[in-house]
Amino acid sequence: MPVDRTSIRLDLALSTSRPGMSRRKAREVIEKGQVTVDGALVQESGHTVTPSAVIVWDPNRKALPRARLSLTKLYEDDHLLIVDKPAGLLSVPTSGAAPDEGEDTVLARVAAYVRRLRPRAPYVGRVHRLDRETSGALVVALTPETRAGLIRLFSEHRIERVYDALVGGAPRADSGTVDAPIRDTWVRGRRGIARGQEAASEARTHWRVVERFGDAARLAIRLETGRQHQIRAHLAHAGLPILGDSVYARHRLVSGPRVARPMLHACRLAFVHPATGSKVSATSPTPVDFEQAVDALRRRFRQRR
């Protein structure tokens, strides 16, 4: 059936051409593979159709497997996707290979999802990363233009990044800033604070105490810059190493929760959308292992008082 209007999204064109069909229903039948545009199967709800396009919905067509992502989605549109990365999963391939080759990574899982969702024009672009054992919000670009825009926002420090952290040590103040350049090279598998004339990049980490547990604390961390291992190296430098961090943590609690990873969680991402200009905000819920560690610290602290 011709849709006699200016170019619009396929889900909107389908729903407006069929009285009683909601946008949600339109997206559902499109993703099932029951809709063709000018004779070609289209499973992308955001596919743009021209005024002369012939759109046909065949409810008797056998539904195709729907595109599913094996990660929790915190935000999604046609330009970008924010996922909730679990601890233990790589963000990007370590080998520099293509996103869908070899290693199980966030980028590989998103690439597989996008290939099913947009088979005619799949694109997945890396924007930033989280360490393997860090959980939380991670954004991936779905168009080259959006990737360029997001990278520009990161480089201009115009993306709000908030982390939840459990640290060893008793902060002397309720808040503070670590302003210390991170060296550009790795030494024995570590980043670190630059010394002397070492090549380095500026780095600033802001922290605020959320809760105290005697010789430990829960901090809200805000990144002003985003160097690899920045939070872990900066907090260790400040005498507040992240609990469970076997690389940077020299301080260990005499007694406390046993944790299997660094207790660092990327809980919030917020920025102005580079394609639409709207405000995007995504919050990742606190993981179970993090909550268990907090509960254990609280119990230990109450027993000592």
C-alpha positions as CSV (number, residue, x, y, z in Angstrom):
1,M,0.0,0.0,0.0
2,P,1.5,3.4,-0.9
3,V,2.2,5.7,1.9
4,D,1.4,9.2,0.6
5,R,3.5,11.4,2.9
6,T,7.0,12.7,3.3
7,S,9.8,10.3,4.1
8,I,9.3,8.9,7.6
9,R,10.3,5.9,9.7
10,L,8.8,2.5,8.7
11,D,7.1,1.8,12.0
12,L,5.3,5.2,11.9
13,A,4.4,4.8,8.2
14,L,2.9,1.4,8.9
15,S,1.0,2.4,12.0
16,T,-0.5,5.5,10.4
17,S,-1.6,3.6,7.3
18,R,-3.5,1.0,9.4
19,P,-6.2,2.3,11.7
20,G,-5.9,0.8,15.1
21,M,-2.3,-0.3,14.8
22,S,-0.1,1.2,17.5
23,R,3.6,2.1,17.0
24,R,4.5,-0.7,19.3
25,K,2.5,-3.3,17.3
26,A,4.1,-1.9,14.1
27,R,7.6,-2.4,15.5
28,E,6.7,-5.9,16.6
29,V,5.5,-7.1,13.2
30,I,8.4,-5.4,11.5
31,E,11.0,-7.2,13.7
32,K,9.1,-10.5,13.2
33,G,9.9,-10.2,9.4
34,Q,6.3,-9.8,8.4
35,V,6.7,-6.4,6.5
36,T,8.1,-5.7,3.1
37,V,9.0,-2.4,1.5
38,D,8.8,-2.4,-2.3
39,G,8.9,-6.2,-2.2
40,A,12.0,-6.4,0.0
41,L,11.9,-7.7,3.6
42,V,12.8,-5.0,6.2
43,Q,13.2,-5.7,9.9
44,E,14.4,-2.3,10.9
45,S,11.7,-0.2,12.5
46,G,13.7,2.9,11.9
47,H,14.1,2.3,8.2
48,T,13.1,5.4,6.3
49,V,10.5,5.1,3.6
50,T,9.7,7.4,0.7
51,P,6.2,8.7,-0.2
52,S,6.0,6.2,-3.1
53,A,7.1,3.1,-1.1
54,V,4.8,0.1,-1.2
55,I,4.5,-1.3,2.4
56,V,2.9,-4.7,2.9
57,W,2.2,-6.4,6.1
58,D,1.5,-10.2,5.9
59,P,0.3,-11.4,9.3
60,N,0.4,-15.0,8.0
61,R,4.1,-14.9,7.2
62,K,6.1,-17.1,9.5
63,A,7.8,-14.9,12.1
64,L,11.6,-14.8,11.8
65,P,13.8,-15.1,15.0
66,R,13.7,-11.6,16.6
67,A,16.9,-9.8,17.1
68,R,18.0,-10.3,20.7
69,L,20.9,-8.9,22.6
70,S,22.5,-11.0,25.4
71,L,23.2,-7.9,27.4
72,T,20.8,-5.6,29.3
73,K,20.0,-2.5,27.3
74,L,19.9,0.8,29.2
75,Y,19.2,3.0,26.2
76,E,18.7,2.4,22.5
77,D,17.8,4.4,19.4
78,D,18.8,4.4,15.8
79,H,22.2,6.1,16.5
80,L,23.6,4.5,19.7
81,L,23.1,1.8,22.3
82,I,24.0,1.9,26.0
83,V,24.4,-1.6,27.5
84,D,25.0,-2.8,31.0
85,K,28.3,-4.6,30.9
86,P,28.8,-7.4,33.4
87,A,32.1,-7.9,35.3
88,G,34.3,-10.4,33.5
89,L,33.3,-9.5,30.0
90,L,35.8,-7.7,27.7
91,S,34.6,-4.4,26.2
92,V,36.5,-4.7,23.0
93,P,38.8,-7.4,21.4
94,T,42.3,-7.4,22.9
95,S,43.9,-8.4,19.6
96,G,42.6,-5.4,17.6
97,A,40.6,-7.9,15.4
98,A,37.2,-7.1,14.0
99,P,34.3,-6.9,16.6
100,D,32.8,-10.2,15.6
101,E,36.0,-12.3,15.3
102,G,37.2,-14.6,18.1
103,E,36.8,-13.1,21.6
104,D,33.6,-12.8,23.4
105,T,33.2,-9.0,24.0
106,V,30.6,-6.4,24.3
107,L,31.4,-5.2,20.8
108,A,31.0,-8.7,19.4
109,R,27.6,-9.3,21.1
110,V,26.3,-5.9,19.9
111,A,27.7,-6.6,16.3
112,A,25.7,-9.9,16.2
113,Y,22.6,-8.1,17.4
114,V,22.9,-5.3,14.9
115,R,23.5,-7.8,12.0
116,R,20.1,-9.3,12.8
117,L,18.4,-6.0,13.4
118,R,19.8,-4.2,10.4
119,P,21.0,-6.8,8.0
120,R,21.4,-4.3,5.1
121,A,23.5,-1.7,6.9
122,P,25.0,-3.1,10.1
123,Y,27.5,-0.8,11.8
124,V,29.0,-1.0,15.3
125,G,31.6,1.5,16.5
126,R,33.7,1.4,19.6
127,V,33.6,4.7,21.6
128,H,35.2,3.9,25.0
129,R,35.8,0.9,27.2
130,L,35.6,-0.5,30.7
131,D,38.1,-2.8,32.2
132,R,37.2,-6.4,32.0
133,E,36.3,-6.7,35.7
134,T,34.5,-3.3,35.9
135,S,30.8,-3.5,35.5
136,G,28.3,-0.9,34.3
137,A,27.1,1.5,31.5
138,L,29.0,1.3,28.2
139,V,27.9,3.2,25.0
140,V,28.4,1.8,21.5
141,A,27.8,3.8,18.3
142,L,25.5,2.5,15.6
143,T,26.5,4.9,12.9
144,P,29.9,6.4,11.9
145,E,28.6,9.9,12.4
146,T,27.4,9.2,15.9
147,R,30.7,7.5,16.7
148,A,32.6,10.6,15.6
149,G,30.3,12.8,17.7
150,L,30.6,10.7,20.8
151,I,34.4,10.5,20.6
152,R,34.4,14.3,20.3
153,L,32.3,14.6,23.4
154,F,34.7,12.3,25.3
155,S,37.7,14.2,24.1
156,E,36.1,17.5,25.2
157,H,35.2,16.1,28.6
158,R,31.5,16.7,27.9
159,I,30.2,13.2,29.0
160,E,29.2,12.7,32.6
161,R,30.7,9.5,33.9
162,V,29.9,8.5,37.5
163,Y,31.3,5.4,39.2
164,D,30.5,3.6,42.5
165,A,33.6,2.3,44.3
166,L,34.5,0.5,47.5
167,V,37.9,1.4,48.8
168,G,40.3,0.6,51.6
169,G,41.4,3.4,53.9
170,A,39.7,6.2,55.7
171,P,39.3,9.3,53.6
172,R,40.5,12.4,55.5
173,A,37.9,14.6,53.9
174,D,34.4,14.1,52.6
175,S,35.5,14.8,49.0
176,G,38.6,15.5,46.9
177,T,40.3,15.5,43.6
178,V,43.3,13.5,42.3
179,D,45.0,15.6,39.7
180,A,48.0,13.6,38.5
181,P,49.1,12.7,35.0
182,I,49.0,9.1,34.0
183,R,52.1,7.7,32.2
184,D,51.4,6.7,28.6
185,T,53.5,3.4,28.8
186,W,52.8,0.2,30.7
187,V,55.3,-0.9,33.4
188,R,54.9,-4.6,34.5
189,G,51.3,-4.6,33.4
190,R,50.4,-1.4,35.2
191,R,49.6,2.2,34.4
192,G,50.8,4.7,37.0
193,I,51.4,8.3,38.0
194,A,54.0,9.8,35.8
195,R,57.4,10.7,37.3
196,G,60.0,13.2,36.0
197,Q,60.0,13.5,32.2
198,E,57.9,10.4,31.5
199,A,55.5,10.8,28.6
200,A,52.1,11.2,30.2
201,S,48.5,12.4,29.7
202,E,46.7,14.8,32.1
203,A,44.2,13.0,34.3
204,R,41.7,14.2,37.0
205,T,39.4,12.2,39.2
206,H,36.9,13.7,41.6
207,W,35.6,11.6,44.5
208,R,33.0,12.0,47.3
209,V,32.4,9.9,50.3
210,V,29.0,8.2,50.2
211,E,29.4,5.9,53.3
212,R,32.2,5.2,55.8
213,F,33.0,1.8,57.3
214,G,36.0,2.7,59.5
215,D,39.0,1.6,57.5
216,A,37.0,1.4,54.3
217,A,34.5,3.6,52.4
218,R,32.1,3.8,49.6
219,L,32.9,6.6,47.1
220,A,31.1,8.3,44.2
221,I,33.6,8.9,41.5
222,R,33.3,11.4,38.7
223,L,35.8,11.3,35.8
224,E,36.9,14.5,34.3
225,T,39.3,12.7,32.0
226,G,39.3,9.1,31.0
227,R,42.7,7.4,30.9
228,Q,43.0,3.6,31.0
229,H,43.0,2.4,34.6
230,Q,42.7,6.1,35.7
231,I,40.4,5.5,38.7
232,R,42.3,2.5,40.0
233,A,45.7,4.2,39.7
234,H,44.5,7.5,41.1
235,L,42.7,6.1,44.1
236,A,45.7,3.9,44.9
237,H,47.9,6.9,44.7
238,A,45.6,8.8,47.1
239,G,45.8,5.9,49.6
240,L,42.3,4.7,48.9
241,P,42.8,1.6,46.7
242,I,39.8,-0.2,45.3
243,L,38.9,-3.3,47.2
244,G,39.7,-6.4,45.2
245,D,42.2,-4.7,42.9
246,S,45.1,-7.1,42.9
247,V,47.1,-4.8,40.5
248,Y,47.1,-1.5,42.2
249,A,45.9,-2.2,45.8
250,R,48.7,-2.4,48.4
251,H,46.3,-1.8,51.3
252,R,44.3,-4.8,52.4
253,L,41.7,-4.9,55.1
254,V,42.6,-7.1,58.1
255,S,39.1,-8.5,58.0
256,G,36.4,-7.7,55.5
257,P,34.4,-9.1,52.6
258,R,36.1,-11.4,50.2
259,V,35.6,-10.0,46.7
260,A,36.5,-11.7,43.4
261,R,37.1,-8.5,41.4
262,P,37.8,-4.8,41.9
263,M,34.7,-3.2,43.4
264,L,34.2,-0.6,40.7
265,H,30.9,0.0,38.9
266,A,30.1,2.5,36.1
267,C,26.7,3.5,37.4
268,R,25.8,6.5,35.2
269,L,26.4,7.9,31.7
270,A,24.9,11.2,30.6
271,F,25.5,13.5,27.6
272,V,23.9,15.5,24.9
273,H,23.0,13.2,22.0
274,P,25.4,14.1,19.1
275,A,22.7,13.3,16.5
276,T,19.5,14.6,18.0
277,G,20.7,17.2,20.5
278,S,18.5,15.6,23.3
279,K,19.8,14.7,26.8
280,V,20.6,11.1,27.2
281,S,21.0,9.6,30.7
282,A,21.5,5.9,31.5
283,T,21.8,4.4,35.0
284,S,23.2,0.9,35.7
285,P,21.8,-0.8,38.8
286,T,24.3,-1.9,41.5
287,P,25.4,-5.5,40.8
288,V,24.7,-8.2,43.3
289,D,28.3,-8.8,44.3
290,F,28.8,-5.1,44.9
291,E,25.7,-5.0,47.2
292,Q,26.9,-8.1,49.1
293,A,30.3,-6.4,49.7
294,V,28.5,-3.3,51.0
295,D,26.3,-5.3,53.3
296,A,29.4,-7.2,54.7
297,L,31.2,-3.9,55.3
298,R,28.2,-2.5,57.2
299,R,27.9,-5.6,59.4
300,R,31.6,-5.6,60.2
301,F,31.5,-1.8,61.0
302,R,28.5,-2.2,63.3
303,Q,30.1,-5.1,65.2
304,R,33.2,-3.0,65.8
305,R,31.3,0.0,67.2
